[in-house]
Amino acid sequence: MMMMMDNELIITGAFLGAGLLAYVVIPGLLVMWDRVLDHMESGGNGK
C-alpha cells in the first residue's frame, strides 16, 4: 500500500514538473527563435 502511494506521488510530481517545464521553456524558445529570425532578417544591424 505504501509503495503504491509513493509511486503515485512520484508519477504525479513528474507530470506536474514536466508540464511546468514545458509551460516555461516552450514560450521562451519561441521568443528566442523569433529574435533569431528578426536578427537574421535585419542583417544583424540592431532593430
C-alpha positions as CSV (number, residue, x, y, z in Angstrom):
1,M,0.0,0.0,0.0
2,M,2.7,2.5,1.0
3,M,4.8,1.6,-2.1
4,M,1.8,2.3,-4.4
5,M,1.2,5.7,-2.8
6,D,4.9,6.7,-3.2
7,N,4.8,5.7,-6.9
8,E,1.6,7.7,-7.5
9,L,3.2,10.7,-5.8
10,I,6.4,10.4,-7.9
11,I,4.4,10.0,-11.1
12,T,2.2,13.0,-10.3
13,G,5.2,15.1,-9.4
14,A,6.9,14.1,-12.6
15,F,3.9,15.1,-14.7
16,L,3.5,18.4,-12.9
17,G,7.2,19.1,-13.2
18,A,7.2,18.3,-16.9
19,G,4.1,20.3,-17.5
20,L,5.5,23.3,-15.7
21,L,8.8,23.0,-17.5
22,A,7.1,22.9,-20.9
23,Y,4.9,25.8,-19.9
24,V,8.0,27.9,-19.1
25,V,10.5,26.6,-21.7
26,I,8.3,26.5,-24.9
27,P,7.3,30.2,-24.9
28,G,11.0,31.0,-24.1
29,L,12.2,29.0,-27.1
30,L,9.5,30.6,-29.3
31,V,10.6,34.1,-28.2
32,M,14.3,33.3,-28.7
33,W,13.6,31.8,-32.2
34,D,11.6,34.9,-33.1
35,R,14.5,37.1,-32.1
36,V,17.0,35.0,-34.1
37,L,14.8,35.3,-37.2
38,D,14.4,39.1,-36.7
39,H,18.2,39.4,-36.3
40,M,18.8,37.4,-39.5
41,E,16.2,39.4,-41.5
42,S,17.7,42.8,-40.4
43,G,21.2,41.6,-41.3
44,G,22.3,41.9,-37.7
45,N,22.1,45.7,-37.5
46,G,20.2,46.1,-34.2
47,K,16.5,46.6,-34.6
